[in-house]
Amino acid sequence: MKVTLQPSGHVIELLPGERIIDAVRRLGFDAPQSCRNGNCHICAANLISGRVSQNGTERTRGELYTCIAEPLEDCEVEWQGVLAPDELPVRSLACQLVEIQDVGGDVCRVLLRTPAGKPLRYHAGQYLLLERPDGELSAFSIASAPHEERLLELHILLREDSTRALVEHIREQRMVRVRAPLGDCCLPRLPQRPLVMVAAGTGLAQMQSLTEFCLHEGFTLPMHMYWGVRHPGDFYSAPHWQHWQQQENVYLHQVVSDTPDWPGRQGMLCEAVCEDLAVLADYDIYLCGSPPMVYATLDALLAAGAVREQIHSDVFSYAPRED
């Protein structure tokens, strides 16, 4: 028996005769409930479709209590505030500007401080939305790692008028509203396999968060980072690069695609990965870049033996490709 939870879209599978809230607990979801504290009706949901039995009465529509409702067939319910395992609540908050630093390559490093009090919880590799002066939202990877607590670091490319205007607005106001955390290309806990991290341009921000989290938590398996740009001048000063170079399990690669006289490594990022690593099925792989770059890299890695379930990118969610 399956129950689809809205608005999250999560689908849970129930055991025979199992109540909805018991299935949610068994599967590790976090859901509104306070029965054990004597507060009834907190677990209420709305039955959209299907049939349930509640205290011996069959229901096909309207409010139900997940603590006593037993589905009689596949159902769909509206139940606000339900979080899947490792899913964190999205919050909107005002952050204080700490610093805006020019790091080269038309990139600025923006440091924000979240409000004191209840900390913002996020997983390494997630992203946030910055609120523009017109109320529109723009997405940026969080380059900091969760252990940095109130500090949020962003790497912002300043090649569009709208983005330059946003950064100037933050500089003038010394504050900005953010919505976070978002994205499922992240590490709630340390991985069980070595990592390959492939970043184009400011996609390095997401990989910085993953790397700093792993190092902080004592990860000892190999981490291969591939950072690619079109021209050497597009590389910017990565704040932890020298520290990473000193780590025995971190392997750094800079790749330039469109400058033939570049003395370093040239070509496509996917080519560099395939040249270096013989058995890609042994790795968890994280990709960050434009949708065309991510899908081209995905196809090349799969052809070289990578496992699809072990390749992760936010592009797969916000720009899904029709297969």
BELRAWO-V728503 format. One record per pair of residues at least 6 apart in sequence whose C-alpha atoms are under 6 Angstrom apart, sorted by the first residue. I is the first residue (numbers start at 1). J is the second residue. D is the distance in Angstrom with one decimal. If there is no record, write none. Layout:
i: (I,I)
j: (J,J)
d: (D,D)
This chain:
i: (1,1,1,2,2,2,3,3,3,3,3,4,4,4,5,5,6,6,14,19,19,19,20,21,21,28,29,29,29,30,30,31,32,33,33,43,43,44,44,45,45,45,45,46,46,46,46,46,47,47,47,48,48,49,49,50,50,50,51,51,51,51,52,52,52,52,52,53,53,54,54,90,90,91,91,92,92,93,93,94,94,95,95,95,95,95,96,96,96,96,97,97,97,98,98,99,99,100,100,101,101,102,103,103,104,105,105,105,105,106,106,107,107,107,108,108,109,109,110,110,111,111,112,112,113,113,114,122,123,123,124,124,124,124,124,125,125,125,125,126,126,126,127,127,127,127,127,128,128,128,128,128,128,129,129,129,129,129,130,130,130,131,131,132,141,141,142,142,143,143,143,143,143,143,144,144,144,145,145,158,170,185,185,185,193,194,194,194,194,195,195,195,195,196,196,196,197,197,197,198,198,199,199,200,200,200,200,201,203,203,222,223,223,224,225,226,227,228,228,228,229,230,230,230,231,231,231,255,255,256,257,257,257,270,280,280,281,281,284,285,286,286,286,287,291)
j: (13,14,74,12,13,74,11,12,74,75,76,10,11,76,77,78,78,79,23,68,69,70,66,66,67,85,83,84,85,82,83,82,43,42,43,65,66,64,65,63,64,78,79,62,63,64,77,78,61,62,77,76,77,75,76,60,74,75,59,60,72,73,58,59,70,71,72,69,70,68,69,180,181,179,180,178,179,177,178,176,177,112,113,114,175,176,112,113,174,175,112,174,175,111,112,110,111,109,110,108,109,108,236,237,236,233,234,235,236,157,158,156,157,158,155,156,154,155,153,154,152,153,151,152,150,151,150,181,187,188,145,186,187,209,210,186,206,209,210,182,183,186,140,141,142,181,182,139,140,179,180,181,182,137,138,139,178,179,137,138,178,137,177,166,205,206,153,154,153,154,205,206,208,209,152,153,209,209,213,164,176,312,313,314,283,221,222,223,283,223,283,284,285,223,224,285,225,285,286,226,287,227,288,227,228,229,289,229,288,289,249,249,250,251,252,253,254,254,255,256,256,256,257,258,256,258,259,265,266,266,266,267,268,297,305,306,306,307,310,311,311,312,313,313,315)
d: (5.7,5.3,5.4,5.7,4.5,4.9,5.7,5.4,5.7,4.8,5.6,5.8,4.4,4.6,5.3,5.9,4.5,5.9,5.7,6.0,5.5,4.7,5.1,5.2,5.2,5.4,5.6,4.6,5.2,5.7,5.0,4.5,5.3,5.2,4.8,6.0,5.9,5.7,4.5,5.7,5.5,5.7,4.7,5.3,4.4,6.0,5.4,5.0,5.1,5.3,4.5,5.4,5.2,5.5,5.2,5.9,5.9,4.3,5.6,4.7,5.4,5.9,5.7,5.3,5.3,4.1,5.1,5.7,5.1,5.9,4.7,5.2,5.5,5.6,5.5,5.7,4.4,5.6,5.6,5.6,4.3,6.0,5.4,4.7,5.6,5.4,5.5,5.1,6.0,4.5,4.7,4.9,5.4,5.3,5.3,5.9,5.2,5.7,4.6,5.4,5.0,4.5,5.6,5.1,4.7,5.6,4.3,5.6,5.0,5.8,5.5,5.4,4.4,5.8,5.8,5.4,5.8,4.8,5.7,5.1,5.7,4.7,5.8,5.0,5.3,4.8,5.0,5.5,5.9,5.3,5.5,5.5,5.4,5.2,5.2,4.3,5.0,5.6,5.6,5.6,5.1,5.7,5.6,4.1,5.0,5.9,5.2,5.7,5.7,5.7,4.7,5.5,5.9,5.6,5.1,4.5,5.4,5.0,5.4,5.2,4.7,4.7,5.5,5.9,6.0,5.4,5.9,5.6,5.1,5.5,4.3,5.4,5.6,4.8,5.6,5.0,5.1,4.7,5.5,5.4,6.0,5.7,5.3,5.4,5.6,5.1,5.0,5.9,5.2,4.7,5.5,5.0,5.9,6.0,4.8,4.7,4.7,5.9,4.8,4.8,4.9,4.9,4.9,5.9,4.9,5.9,5.0,5.5,5.0,5.6,4.6,6.0,4.8,4.7,5.0,4.8,5.0,5.8,4.6,5.7,5.2,5.4,4.9,4.9,5.9,5.9,5.7,5.1,5.4,4.8,5.5,4.6,5.8,5.2,5.8,4.7,4.6,5.4,4.9,4.7,5.9,4.9,6.0,5.1,5.9)
